[in-house]
């Protein structure tokens, strides 16, 4: 599975950005797709995820400001980020987790930098 992320950039505080991530390759029906972020010296943290059944999960810090969605085929995931804050500055990574029953496989896209200026 390959993940191609896009949409990062520089934005002022209060602004918006939309990240996209397209998955290709060997897909399994039962999966989640999501976004994680990482800043220097810190662990990668979950920002938001969406299951193949549409169930969403958000970090408390982004609830009400970020919205995760996926296209009809389920292979592209979007993260609409609004009311951005300087603390949202990070490298954002797309993730796809496929549930095979006997194991889970994680795939990662290349990171995309999001910088929010104050």
Backbone as JSON Lines, residues from 0, in Angstrom:
{"i":0,"aa":"X","n":[0.86,-1.19,0.0],"ca":[0.0,0.0,0.0],"c":[0.9,1.24,0.0]}
{"i":1,"aa":"X","n":[0.58,2.17,-0.86],"ca":[1.31,3.45,-0.9],"c":[0.34,4.57,-0.55]}
{"i":2,"aa":"X","n":[0.84,5.52,0.2],"ca":[0.04,6.67,0.61],"c":[0.72,7.93,0.12]}
{"i":3,"aa":"X","n":[-0.04,8.77,-0.56],"ca":[0.48,10.02,-1.09],"c":[-0.27,11.17,-0.45]}
{"i":4,"aa":"X","n":[0.44,11.92,0.38],"ca":[-0.18,13.02,1.11],"c":[0.13,14.35,0.43]}
{"i":5,"aa":"X","n":[-0.77,15.29,0.6],"ca":[-0.56,16.63,0.06],"c":[-1.38,17.63,0.85]}
{"i":6,"aa":"X","n":[-1.05,18.91,0.67],"ca":[-1.89,19.97,1.22],"c":[-1.31,20.75,2.37]}
{"i":7,"aa":"X","n":[-0.13,20.43,2.83],"ca":[0.44,21.2,3.92],"c":[0.87,22.58,3.44]}
{"i":8,"aa":"X","n":[1.33,23.39,4.39],"ca":[1.8,24.71,4.03],"c":[1.87,25.64,5.21]}
{"i":9,"aa":"X","n":[2.0,26.91,4.89],"ca":[2.09,27.96,5.91],"c":[0.79,28.74,5.93]}
{"i":10,"aa":"X","n":[0.26,28.96,7.12],"ca":[-1.0,29.68,7.26],"c":[-0.95,30.5,8.54]}
{"i":11,"aa":"X","n":[-1.67,31.59,8.56],"ca":[-1.74,32.4,9.78],"c":[-2.71,31.78,10.77]}
{"i":12,"aa":"X","n":[-2.51,32.08,12.03],"ca":[-3.42,31.61,13.07],"c":[-4.85,32.04,12.73]}
{"i":13,"aa":"X","n":[-5.76,31.1,12.93],"ca":[-7.15,31.35,12.59],"c":[-7.53,30.91,11.19]}
{"i":14,"aa":"X","n":[-6.53,30.59,10.4],"ca":[-6.77,30.18,9.03],"c":[-7.12,28.71,8.91]}
{"i":15,"aa":"X","n":[-7.21,28.26,7.65],"ca":[-7.62,26.89,7.36],"c":[-6.67,26.26,6.36]}
{"i":16,"aa":"X","n":[-6.57,24.95,6.45],"ca":[-5.85,24.14,5.48],"c":[-6.57,22.82,5.32]}
{"i":17,"aa":"X","n":[-6.39,22.21,4.15],"ca":[-6.98,20.9,3.9],"c":[-5.89,19.94,3.46]}
{"i":18,"aa":"X","n":[-5.75,18.86,4.18],"ca":[-4.8,17.82,3.82],"c":[-5.53,16.69,3.1]}
{"i":19,"aa":"X","n":[-4.85,16.1,2.14],"ca":[-5.4,14.96,1.42],"c":[-4.39,13.81,1.42]}
{"i":20,"aa":"X","n":[-4.9,12.6,1.39],"ca":[-4.03,11.43,1.34],"c":[-4.72,10.35,0.53]}
{"i":21,"aa":"X","n":[-4.07,9.95,-0.56],"ca":[-4.62,8.93,-1.43],"c":[-3.86,7.63,-1.26]}
{"i":22,"aa":"X","n":[-4.6,6.56,-1.06],"ca":[-4.0,5.24,-0.89],"c":[-4.14,4.45,-2.19]}
{"i":23,"aa":"X","n":[-3.14,3.65,-2.47],"ca":[-3.18,2.78,-3.64],"c":[-2.47,1.48,-3.29]}
{"i":24,"aa":"X","n":[-2.74,0.46,-4.1],"ca":[-2.1,-0.83,-3.85],"c":[-3.1,-1.86,-3.39]}
{"i":25,"aa":"X","n":[-2.65,-2.77,-2.55],"ca":[-3.48,-3.88,-2.08],"c":[-4.34,-3.44,-0.91]}
{"i":26,"aa":"X","n":[-5.61,-3.21,-1.19],"ca":[-6.52,-2.7,-0.16],"c":[-7.3,-3.82,0.49]}
{"i":27,"aa":"X","n":[-7.55,-3.67,1.77],"ca":[-8.44,-4.55,2.48],"c":[-9.63,-3.73,2.95]}
{"i":28,"aa":"X","n":[-10.78,-4.36,2.97],"ca":[-12.02,-3.63,3.22],"c":[-12.05,-3.04,4.62]}
{"i":29,"aa":"X","n":[-11.64,-3.83,5.59],"ca":[-11.72,-3.38,6.98],"c":[-10.44,-2.62,7.31]}
{"i":30,"aa":"X","n":[-10.58,-1.31,7.51],"ca":[-9.4,-0.49,7.72],"c":[-9.79,0.8,8.4]}
{"i":31,"aa":"X","n":[-8.79,1.49,8.87],"ca":[-8.96,2.88,9.28],"c":[-7.93,3.71,8.55]}
{"i":32,"aa":"X","n":[-8.26,4.95,8.3],"ca":[-7.3,5.91,7.77],"c":[-7.28,7.1,8.7]}
{"i":33,"aa":"X","n":[-6.13,7.69,8.85],"ca":[-6.05,8.78,9.8],"c":[-4.84,9.65,9.59]}
{"i":34,"aa":"X","n":[-4.76,10.64,10.43],"ca":[-3.67,11.6,10.42],"c":[-3.03,11.65,11.81]}
{"i":35,"aa":"X","n":[-1.72,11.6,11.8],"ca":[-0.93,11.78,13.01],"c":[-0.04,13.01,12.79]}
{"i":36,"aa":"X","n":[0.47,13.54,13.87],"ca":[1.41,14.65,13.74],"c":[2.55,14.5,14.73]}
{"i":37,"aa":"X","n":[3.64,15.13,14.39],"ca":[4.84,15.01,15.22],"c":[5.63,16.3,15.17]}
{"i":38,"aa":"X","n":[6.1,16.72,16.32],"ca":[7.0,17.87,16.44],"c":[8.33,17.37,17.0]}
{"i":39,"aa":"X","n":[9.39,18.11,16.78],"ca":[10.72,17.66,17.24],"c":[10.75,17.33,18.72]}
{"i":40,"aa":"X","n":[11.29,16.17,19.05],"ca":[11.44,15.76,20.44],"c":[10.19,15.16,21.06]}
{"i":41,"aa":"X","n":[9.12,15.07,20.28],"ca":[7.88,14.52,20.81],"c":[7.47,13.29,20.03]}
{"i":42,"aa":"X","n":[6.65,12.46,20.67],"ca":[6.14,11.28,20.0],"c":[5.07,11.66,18.99]}
{"i":43,"aa":"X","n":[4.94,10.84,17.98],"ca":[3.87,11.03,17.01],"c":[2.54,10.81,17.72]}
{"i":44,"aa":"X","n":[1.59,11.7,17.47],"ca":[0.3,11.6,18.14],"c":[-0.84,11.55,17.13]}
{"i":45,"aa":"X","n":[-1.89,10.86,17.5],"ca":[-3.07,10.78,16.65],"c":[-3.79,12.12,16.64]}
{"i":46,"aa":"X","n":[-4.14,12.57,15.45],"ca":[-4.94,13.78,15.3],"c":[-6.4,13.38,15.07]}
{"i":47,"aa":"X","n":[-6.62,12.52,14.1],"ca":[-7.97,12.08,13.79],"c":[-7.89,10.82,12.95]}
{"i":48,"aa":"X","n":[-8.93,9.99,13.07],"ca":[-9.0,8.78,12.26],"c":[-10.45,8.53,11.87]}
{"i":49,"aa":"X","n":[-10.62,7.76,10.8],"ca":[-11.94,7.39,10.33],"c":[-11.91,5.95,9.87]}
{"i":50,"aa":"X","n":[-12.88,5.18,10.35],"ca":[-12.93,3.78,9.99],"c":[-13.64,3.55,8.68]}
{"i":51,"aa":"X","n":[-13.54,2.33,8.2],"ca":[-14.23,1.99,6.95],"c":[-15.73,1.99,7.14]}
{"i":52,"aa":"X","n":[-16.17,1.99,8.41],"ca":[-17.6,2.1,8.7],"c":[-18.02,3.55,8.95]}
{"i":53,"aa":"X","n":[-17.06,4.47,8.81],"ca":[-17.37,5.88,8.98],"c":[-17.17,6.41,10.39]}
{"i":54,"aa":"X","n":[-16.83,5.55,11.3],"ca":[-16.61,5.99,12.68],"c":[-15.39,6.9,12.76]}
{"i":55,"aa":"X","n":[-15.53,8.03,13.42],"ca":[-14.43,8.98,13.53],"c":[-13.94,9.08,14.98]}
{"i":56,"aa":"X","n":[-12.7,9.5,15.08],"ca":[-12.07,9.68,16.39],"c":[-11.14,10.89,16.28]}
{"i":57,"aa":"X","n":[-11.2,11.77,17.27],"ca":[-10.4,13.0,17.25],"c":[-9.64,13.16,18.55]}
{"i":58,"aa":"X","n":[-8.46,13.75,18.44],"ca":[-7.76,14.18,19.64],"c":[-8.55,15.33,20.27]}
{"i":59,"aa":"X","n":[-8.53,15.4,21.57],"ca":[-9.28,16.46,22.26],"c":[-8.85,17.84,21.78]}
{"i":60,"aa":"X","n":[-7.58,17.99,21.47],"ca":[-7.05,19.3,21.11],"c":[-7.57,19.83,19.78]}
{"i":61,"aa":"X","n":[-8.17,18.95,18.96],"ca":[-8.63,19.4,17.64],"c":[-10.14,19.28,17.47]}
{"i":62,"aa":"X","n":[-10.81,18.74,18.46],"ca":[-12.27,18.58,18.36],"c":[-12.93,19.94,18.14]}
{"i":63,"aa":"X","n":[-13.85,19.95,17.19],"ca":[-14.55,21.18,16.89],"c":[-13.84,22.07,15.89]}
{"i":64,"aa":"X","n":[-12.59,21.75,15.6],"ca":[-11.82,22.57,14.64],"c":[-11.42,21.77,13.4]}
{"i":65,"aa":"X","n":[-11.17,20.5,13.56],"ca":[-10.74,19.65,12.45],"c":[-11.85,18.67,12.11]}
{"i":66,"aa":"X","n":[-11.95,18.34,10.83],"ca":[-12.92,17.36,10.36],"c":[-12.23,16.38,9.43]}
{"i":67,"aa":"X","n":[-12.37,15.1,9.73],"ca":[-11.8,14.06,8.88],"c":[-12.92,13.43,8.06]}
{"i":68,"aa":"X","n":[-12.61,13.12,6.81],"ca":[-13.6,12.49,5.94],"c":[-12.86,11.63,4.93]}
{"i":69,"aa":"X","n":[-13.61,10.79,4.23],"ca":[-13.0,9.98,3.18],"c":[-13.94,9.92,1.99]}
{"i":70,"aa":"X","n":[-13.38,9.63,0.83],"ca":[-14.21,9.63,-0.37],"c":[-15.04,8.34,-0.42]}
{"i":71,"aa":"X","n":[-15.91,8.27,-1.41],"ca":[-16.84,7.15,-1.52],"c":[-16.16,5.8,-1.6]}
{"i":72,"aa":"X","n":[-15.06,5.74,-2.31],"ca":[-14.33,4.48,-2.45],"c":[-13.56,4.15,-1.17]}
{"i":73,"aa":"X","n":[-13.37,5.15,-0.33],"ca":[-12.71,4.93,0.94],"c":[-11.2,4.94,0.89]}
{"i":74,"aa":"X","n":[-10.64,5.31,-0.26],"ca":[-9.2,5.22,-0.39],"c":[-8.49,6.56,-0.33]}
{"i":75,"aa":"X","n":[-9.27,7.62,-0.22],"ca":[-8.69,8.95,-0.03],"c":[-9.27,9.55,1.23]}
{"i":76,"aa":"X","n":[-8.42,10.07,2.06],"ca":[-8.86,10.68,3.32],"c":[-8.47,12.14,3.32]}
{"i":77,"aa":"X","n":[-9.33,12.95,3.89],"ca":[-9.13,14.39,3.95],"c":[-9.14,14.84,5.41]}
{"i":78,"aa":"X","n":[-8.37,15.86,5.68],"ca":[-8.42,16.49,6.99],"c":[-8.6,17.98,6.78]}
{"i":79,"aa":"X","n":[-9.79,18.46,7.07],"ca":[-10.08,19.89,6.99],"c":[-9.74,20.51,8.33]}
{"i":80,"aa":"X","n":[-8.79,21.42,8.31],"ca":[-8.32,22.04,9.55],"c":[-8.72,23.51,9.53]}
{"i":81,"aa":"X","n":[-9.47,23.92,10.54],"ca":[-9.93,25.29,10.65],"c":[-9.51,25.86,12.0]}
{"i":82,"aa":"X","n":[-9.61,27.16,12.12],"ca":[-9.22,27.85,13.36],"c":[-7.87,27.36,13.84]}
{"i":83,"aa":"X","n":[-6.94,27.32,12.92],"ca":[-5.62,26.78,13.24],"c":[-4.9,27.64,14.27]}
{"i":84,"aa":"X","n":[-4.13,26.96,15.1],"ca":[-3.37,27.6,16.16],"c":[-1.88,27.32,15.95]}
{"i":85,"aa":"X","n":[-1.02,28.18,16.48],"ca":[0.42,27.9,16.36],"c":[0.81,26.52,16.9]}
{"i":86,"aa":"X","n":[0.11,26.05,17.9],"ca":[0.44,24.73,18.46],"c":[0.04,23.58,17.55]}
{"i":87,"aa":"X","n":[-0.64,23.87,16.46],"ca":[-0.95,22.85,15.45],"c":[0.23,22.64,14.51]}
{"i":88,"aa":"X","n":[1.25,23.48,14.62],"ca":[2.43,23.34,13.77],"c":[3.11,22.01,14.02]}
{"i":89,"aa":"X","n":[3.3,21.25,12.95],"ca":[3.88,19.91,13.06],"c":[4.04,19.33,11.66]}
{"i":90,"aa":"X","n":[4.71,18.19,11.61],"ca":[4.68,17.38,10.4],"c":[3.51,16.42,10.54]}
{"i":91,"aa":"X","n":[2.64,16.42,9.56],"ca":[1.46,15.58,9.59],"c":[1.69,14.35,8.71]}
{"i":92,"aa":"X","n":[1.35,13.18,9.25],"ca":[1.55,11.92,8.55],"c":[0.21,11.22,8.35]}
{"i":93,"aa":"X","n":[0.01,10.74,7.16],"ca":[-1.16,9.95,6.84],"c":[-0.9,8.49,7.2]}
{"i":94,"aa":"X","n":[-1.91,7.83,7.7],"ca":[-1.78,6.43,8.1],"c":[-2.97,5.63,7.58]}
{"i":95,"aa":"X","n":[-2.69,4.41,7.19],"ca":[-3.76,3.45,6.87],"c":[-3.44,2.17,7.63]}
{"i":96,"aa":"X","n":[-4.4,1.7,8.41],"ca":[-4.26,0.46,9.16],"c":[-5.25,-0.54,8.59]}
{"i":97,"aa":"X","n":[-4.76,-1.68,8.16],"ca":[-5.62,-2.71,7.58],"c":[-5.71,-3.87,8.56]}
{"i":98,"aa":"X","n":[-6.92,-4.32,8.77],"ca":[-7.17,-5.38,9.75],"c":[-7.38,-6.69,9.0]}
{"i":99,"aa":"X","n":[-6.41,-7.58,9.14],"ca":[-6.46,-8.82,8.39],"c":[-7.02,-9.98,9.21]}
{"i":100,"aa":"X","n":[-7.38,-9.72,10.45],"ca":[-7.89,-10.76,11.33],"c":[-6.8,-11.34,12.19]}
{"i":101,"aa":"X","n":[-5.73,-11.82,11.56],"ca":[-4.65,-12.44,12.31],"c":[-3.54,-11.43,12.6]}
{"i":102,"aa":"X","n":[-3.6,-10.24,11.93],"ca":[-2.65,-9.19,12.23],"c":[-3.19,-7.87,11.68]}
{"i":103,"aa":"X","n":[-2.6,-6.79,12.13],"ca":[-2.92,-5.47,11.6],"c":[-1.68,-4.94,10.9]}
{"i":104,"aa":"X","n":[-1.84,-4.36,9.74],"ca":[-0.73,-3.78,9.0],"c":[-0.87,-2.27,8.96]}
{"i":105,"aa":"X","n":[0.18,-1.57,9.3],"ca":[0.2,-0.11,9.27],"c":[1.04,0.38,8.09]}
{"i":106,"aa":"X","n":[0.52,1.38,7.4],"ca":[1.22,2.02,6.3],"c":[1.24,3.52,6.55]}
{"i":107,"aa":"X","n":[2.35,4.15,6.15],"ca":[2.51,5.58,6.4],"c":[2.86,6.31,5.12]}
{"i":108,"aa":"X","n":[2.32,7.49,5.0],"ca":[2.7,8.36,3.91],"c":[3.88,9.22,4.31]}
{"i":109,"aa":"X","n":[4.4,9.94,3.35],"ca":[5.47,10.89,3.67],"c":[4.85,12.05,4.45]}
{"i":110,"aa":"X","n":[5.56,12.65,5.3],"ca":[5.01,13.73,6.1],"c":[4.8,14.99,5.29]}
{"i":111,"aa":"X","n":[3.86,15.79,5.72],"ca":[3.64,17.09,5.11],"c":[3.66,18.14,6.21]}
{"i":112,"aa":"X","n":[4.44,19.18,5.98],"ca":[4.63,20.2,7.02],"c":[3.46,21.16,7.06]}
{"i":113,"aa":"X","n":[2.95,21.38,8.26],"ca":[1.94,22.41,8.51],"c":[2.55,23.4,9.49]}
{"i":114,"aa":"X","n":[2.61,24.66,9.08],"ca":[3.16,25.7,9.93],"c":[2.11,26.79,10.11]}
{"i":115,"aa":"X","n":[1.79,27.07,11.37],"ca":[0.8,28.1,11.69],"c":[1.53,29.24,12.39]}
{"i":116,"aa":"X","n":[1.5,30.41,11.77],"ca":[2.19,31.56,12.34],"c":[1.24,32.36,13.21]}
{"i":117,"aa":"X","n":[1.79,32.97,14.24],"ca":[0.95,33.75,15.16],"c":[0.85,35.2,14.73]}
